[in-house]
Amino acid sequence: MADQELDASGLNCPLPILRAKKALGGMEAGQILHIIATDPGSVKDFEAFAKQTGNELISSGEEGGKFVFDIKKS
């Protein structure tokens, strides 16, 4: 269960990443951010974002034509 949800539907790179970075900045370590995006590039973007920031991408998938991600703040 996510602690916070970010709906980045309709936004193109780099906005979903920037919004996620901002949301994670206000969260505590161990909390989970659930992200919904429509940009196909967001799949690779969030994988790279997690590696670069040290946060954990705990799930990545597609639901109803949208891309969903769960990132755990480190």
MODELLER restraints for C-alpha pairs under 7 A, 6 or more apart:
rsr = mdl.restraints
at = mdl.atoms
rsr.add(forms.Gaussian(group=physical.xy_distance, feature=features.Distance(at['CA:2:A'], at['CA:32:A']), mean=4.90, stdev=0.5))
rsr.add(forms.Gaussian(group=physical.xy_distance, feature=features.Distance(at['CA:2:A'], at['CA:33:A']), mean=5.67, stdev=0.5))
rsr.add(forms.Gaussian(group=physical.xy_distance, feature=features.Distance(at['CA:2:A'], at['CA:34:A']), mean=5.69, stdev=0.5))
rsr.add(forms.Gaussian(group=physical.xy_distance, feature=features.Distance(at['CA:3:A'], at['CA:31:A']), mean=5.91, stdev=0.5))
rsr.add(forms.Gaussian(group=physical.xy_distance, feature=features.Distance(at['CA:3:A'], at['CA:32:A']), mean=5.27, stdev=0.5))
rsr.add(forms.Gaussian(group=physical.xy_distance, feature=features.Distance(at['CA:3:A'], at['CA:33:A']), mean=6.11, stdev=0.5))
rsr.add(forms.Gaussian(group=physical.xy_distance, feature=features.Distance(at['CA:4:A'], at['CA:32:A']), mean=6.65, stdev=0.5))
rsr.add(forms.Gaussian(group=physical.xy_distance, feature=features.Distance(at['CA:4:A'], at['CA:33:A']), mean=5.02, stdev=0.5))
rsr.add(forms.Gaussian(group=physical.xy_distance, feature=features.Distance(at['CA:4:A'], at['CA:34:A']), mean=6.22, stdev=0.5))
rsr.add(forms.Gaussian(group=physical.xy_distance, feature=features.Distance(at['CA:5:A'], at['CA:33:A']), mean=5.72, stdev=0.5))
rsr.add(forms.Gaussian(group=physical.xy_distance, feature=features.Distance(at['CA:5:A'], at['CA:34:A']), mean=4.65, stdev=0.5))
rsr.add(forms.Gaussian(group=physical.xy_distance, feature=features.Distance(at['CA:5:A'], at['CA:35:A']), mean=5.88, stdev=0.5))
rsr.add(forms.Gaussian(group=physical.xy_distance, feature=features.Distance(at['CA:6:A'], at['CA:34:A']), mean=6.11, stdev=0.5))
rsr.add(forms.Gaussian(group=physical.xy_distance, feature=features.Distance(at['CA:6:A'], at['CA:35:A']), mean=4.75, stdev=0.5))
rsr.add(forms.Gaussian(group=physical.xy_distance, feature=features.Distance(at['CA:6:A'], at['CA:36:A']), mean=6.30, stdev=0.5))
rsr.add(forms.Gaussian(group=physical.xy_distance, feature=features.Distance(at['CA:7:A'], at['CA:35:A']), mean=5.91, stdev=0.5))
rsr.add(forms.Gaussian(group=physical.xy_distance, feature=features.Distance(at['CA:7:A'], at['CA:36:A']), mean=4.84, stdev=0.5))
rsr.add(forms.Gaussian(group=physical.xy_distance, feature=features.Distance(at['CA:7:A'], at['CA:37:A']), mean=6.54, stdev=0.5))
rsr.add(forms.Gaussian(group=physical.xy_distance, feature=features.Distance(at['CA:8:A'], at['CA:16:A']), mean=5.44, stdev=0.5))
rsr.add(forms.Gaussian(group=physical.xy_distance, feature=features.Distance(at['CA:8:A'], at['CA:35:A']), mean=6.96, stdev=0.5))
rsr.add(forms.Gaussian(group=physical.xy_distance, feature=features.Distance(at['CA:8:A'], at['CA:36:A']), mean=5.63, stdev=0.5))
rsr.add(forms.Gaussian(group=physical.xy_distance, feature=features.Distance(at['CA:8:A'], at['CA:37:A']), mean=4.81, stdev=0.5))
rsr.add(forms.Gaussian(group=physical.xy_distance, feature=features.Distance(at['CA:9:A'], at['CA:36:A']), mean=6.21, stdev=0.5))
rsr.add(forms.Gaussian(group=physical.xy_distance, feature=features.Distance(at['CA:9:A'], at['CA:37:A']), mean=4.52, stdev=0.5))
rsr.add(forms.Gaussian(group=physical.xy_distance, feature=features.Distance(at['CA:9:A'], at['CA:38:A']), mean=4.99, stdev=0.5))
rsr.add(forms.Gaussian(group=physical.xy_distance, feature=features.Distance(at['CA:10:A'], at['CA:38:A']), mean=5.85, stdev=0.5))
rsr.add(forms.Gaussian(group=physical.xy_distance, feature=features.Distance(at['CA:11:A'], at['CA:39:A']), mean=6.79, stdev=0.5))
rsr.add(forms.Gaussian(group=physical.xy_distance, feature=features.Distance(at['CA:12:A'], at['CA:39:A']), mean=5.62, stdev=0.5))
rsr.add(forms.Gaussian(group=physical.xy_distance, feature=features.Distance(at['CA:17:A'], at['CA:46:A']), mean=6.98, stdev=0.5))
rsr.add(forms.Gaussian(group=physical.xy_distance, feature=features.Distance(at['CA:24:A'], at['CA:73:A']), mean=6.64, stdev=0.5))
rsr.add(forms.Gaussian(group=physical.xy_distance, feature=features.Distance(at['CA:28:A'], at['CA:73:A']), mean=6.99, stdev=0.5))
rsr.add(forms.Gaussian(group=physical.xy_distance, feature=features.Distance(at['CA:29:A'], at['CA:73:A']), mean=5.00, stdev=0.5))
rsr.add(forms.Gaussian(group=physical.xy_distance, feature=features.Distance(at['CA:29:A'], at['CA:74:A']), mean=5.03, stdev=0.5))
rsr.add(forms.Gaussian(group=physical.xy_distance, feature=features.Distance(at['CA:30:A'], at['CA:72:A']), mean=5.83, stdev=0.5))
rsr.add(forms.Gaussian(group=physical.xy_distance, feature=features.Distance(at['CA:30:A'], at['CA:73:A']), mean=5.28, stdev=0.5))
rsr.add(forms.Gaussian(group=physical.xy_distance, feature=features.Distance(at['CA:30:A'], at['CA:74:A']), mean=5.97, stdev=0.5))
rsr.add(forms.Gaussian(group=physical.xy_distance, feature=features.Distance(at['CA:31:A'], at['CA:72:A']), mean=5.68, stdev=0.5))
rsr.add(forms.Gaussian(group=physical.xy_distance, feature=features.Distance(at['CA:31:A'], at['CA:73:A']), mean=5.69, stdev=0.5))
rsr.add(forms.Gaussian(group=physical.xy_distance, feature=features.Distance(at['CA:32:A'], at['CA:70:A']), mean=6.38, stdev=0.5))
rsr.add(forms.Gaussian(group=physical.xy_distance, feature=features.Distance(at['CA:32:A'], at['CA:71:A']), mean=5.53, stdev=0.5))
rsr.add(forms.Gaussian(group=physical.xy_distance, feature=features.Distance(at['CA:32:A'], at['CA:72:A']), mean=4.41, stdev=0.5))
rsr.add(forms.Gaussian(group=physical.xy_distance, feature=features.Distance(at['CA:32:A'], at['CA:73:A']), mean=6.33, stdev=0.5))
rsr.add(forms.Gaussian(group=physical.xy_distance, feature=features.Distance(at['CA:33:A'], at['CA:70:A']), mean=5.58, stdev=0.5))
rsr.add(forms.Gaussian(group=physical.xy_distance, feature=features.Distance(at['CA:33:A'], at['CA:71:A']), mean=5.22, stdev=0.5))
rsr.add(forms.Gaussian(group=physical.xy_distance, feature=features.Distance(at['CA:33:A'], at['CA:72:A']), mean=6.42, stdev=0.5))
rsr.add(forms.Gaussian(group=physical.xy_distance, feature=features.Distance(at['CA:34:A'], at['CA:69:A']), mean=5.71, stdev=0.5))
rsr.add(forms.Gaussian(group=physical.xy_distance, feature=features.Distance(at['CA:34:A'], at['CA:70:A']), mean=4.56, stdev=0.5))
rsr.add(forms.Gaussian(group=physical.xy_distance, feature=features.Distance(at['CA:34:A'], at['CA:71:A']), mean=6.62, stdev=0.5))
rsr.add(forms.Gaussian(group=physical.xy_distance, feature=features.Distance(at['CA:35:A'], at['CA:68:A']), mean=5.53, stdev=0.5))
rsr.add(forms.Gaussian(group=physical.xy_distance, feature=features.Distance(at['CA:35:A'], at['CA:69:A']), mean=5.06, stdev=0.5))
rsr.add(forms.Gaussian(group=physical.xy_distance, feature=features.Distance(at['CA:35:A'], at['CA:70:A']), mean=6.31, stdev=0.5))
rsr.add(forms.Gaussian(group=physical.xy_distance, feature=features.Distance(at['CA:36:A'], at['CA:66:A']), mean=6.64, stdev=0.5))
rsr.add(forms.Gaussian(group=physical.xy_distance, feature=features.Distance(at['CA:36:A'], at['CA:67:A']), mean=5.76, stdev=0.5))
rsr.add(forms.Gaussian(group=physical.xy_distance, feature=features.Distance(at['CA:36:A'], at['CA:68:A']), mean=4.66, stdev=0.5))
rsr.add(forms.Gaussian(group=physical.xy_distance, feature=features.Distance(at['CA:36:A'], at['CA:69:A']), mean=6.68, stdev=0.5))
rsr.add(forms.Gaussian(group=physical.xy_distance, feature=features.Distance(at['CA:37:A'], at['CA:66:A']), mean=5.86, stdev=0.5))
rsr.add(forms.Gaussian(group=physical.xy_distance, feature=features.Distance(at['CA:37:A'], at['CA:67:A']), mean=5.10, stdev=0.5))
rsr.add(forms.Gaussian(group=physical.xy_distance, feature=features.Distance(at['CA:37:A'], at['CA:68:A']), mean=6.36, stdev=0.5))
rsr.add(forms.Gaussian(group=physical.xy_distance, feature=features.Distance(at['CA:38:A'], at['CA:66:A']), mean=5.05, stdev=0.5))
rsr.add(forms.Gaussian(group=physical.xy_distance, feature=features.Distance(at['CA:38:A'], at['CA:67:A']), mean=5.90, stdev=0.5))
rsr.add(forms.Gaussian(group=physical.xy_distance, feature=features.Distance(at['CA:47:A'], at['CA:57:A']), mean=6.88, stdev=0.5))
rsr.add(forms.Gaussian(group=physical.xy_distance, feature=features.Distance(at['CA:50:A'], at['CA:56:A']), mean=5.76, stdev=0.5))
rsr.add(forms.Gaussian(group=physical.xy_distance, feature=features.Distance(at['CA:50:A'], at['CA:57:A']), mean=5.86, stdev=0.5))
rsr.add(forms.Gaussian(group=physical.xy_distance, feature=features.Distance(at['CA:54:A'], at['CA:74:A']), mean=6.50, stdev=0.5))
rsr.add(forms.Gaussian(group=physical.xy_distance, feature=features.Distance(at['CA:55:A'], at['CA:71:A']), mean=6.64, stdev=0.5))
rsr.add(forms.Gaussian(group=physical.xy_distance, feature=features.Distance(at['CA:55:A'], at['CA:72:A']), mean=5.87, stdev=0.5))
rsr.add(forms.Gaussian(group=physical.xy_distance, feature=features.Distance(at['CA:55:A'], at['CA:73:A']), mean=5.01, stdev=0.5))
rsr.add(forms.Gaussian(group=physical.xy_distance, feature=features.Distance(at['CA:55:A'], at['CA:74:A']), mean=4.94, stdev=0.5))
rsr.add(forms.Gaussian(group=physical.xy_distance, feature=features.Distance(at['CA:56:A'], at['CA:71:A']), mean=5.50, stdev=0.5))
rsr.add(forms.Gaussian(group=physical.xy_distance, feature=features.Distance(at['CA:56:A'], at['CA:72:A']), mean=5.02, stdev=0.5))
rsr.add(forms.Gaussian(group=physical.xy_distance, feature=features.Distance(at['CA:56:A'], at['CA:73:A']), mean=6.59, stdev=0.5))
rsr.add(forms.Gaussian(group=physical.xy_distance, feature=features.Distance(at['CA:56:A'], at['CA:74:A']), mean=6.89, stdev=0.5))
rsr.add(forms.Gaussian(group=physical.xy_distance, feature=features.Distance(at['CA:57:A'], at['CA:70:A']), mean=6.00, stdev=0.5))
rsr.add(forms.Gaussian(group=physical.xy_distance, feature=features.Distance(at['CA:57:A'], at['CA:71:A']), mean=4.52, stdev=0.5))
rsr.add(forms.Gaussian(group=physical.xy_distance, feature=features.Distance(at['CA:57:A'], at['CA:72:A']), mean=6.43, stdev=0.5))
rsr.add(forms.Gaussian(group=physical.xy_distance, feature=features.Distance(at['CA:58:A'], at['CA:70:A']), mean=5.56, stdev=0.5))
rsr.add(forms.Gaussian(group=physical.xy_distance, feature=features.Distance(at['CA:58:A'], at['CA:71:A']), mean=5.74, stdev=0.5))
rsr.add(forms.Gaussian(group=physical.xy_distance, feature=features.Distance(at['CA:58:A'], at['CA:72:A']), mean=6.67, stdev=0.5))
rsr.add(forms.Gaussian(group=physical.xy_distance, feature=features.Distance(at['CA:59:A'], at['CA:69:A']), mean=5.52, stdev=0.5))
rsr.add(forms.Gaussian(group=physical.xy_distance, feature=features.Distance(at['CA:59:A'], at['CA:70:A']), mean=5.12, stdev=0.5))
rsr.add(forms.Gaussian(group=physical.xy_distance, feature=features.Distance(at['CA:60:A'], at['CA:68:A']), mean=5.78, stdev=0.5))
rsr.add(forms.Gaussian(group=physical.xy_distance, feature=features.Distance(at['CA:60:A'], at['CA:69:A']), mean=4.49, stdev=0.5))
rsr.add(forms.Gaussian(group=physical.xy_distance, feature=features.Distance(at['CA:60:A'], at['CA:70:A']), mean=6.63, stdev=0.5))
rsr.add(forms.Gaussian(group=physical.xy_distance, feature=features.Distance(at['CA:61:A'], at['CA:67:A']), mean=5.77, stdev=0.5))
rsr.add(forms.Gaussian(group=physical.xy_distance, feature=features.Distance(at['CA:61:A'], at['CA:68:A']), mean=5.36, stdev=0.5))
rsr.add(forms.Gaussian(group=physical.xy_distance, feature=features.Distance(at['CA:61:A'], at['CA:69:A']), mean=6.57, stdev=0.5))
rsr.add(forms.Gaussian(group=physical.xy_distance, feature=features.Distance(at['CA:62:A'], at['CA:68:A']), mean=5.77, stdev=0.5))
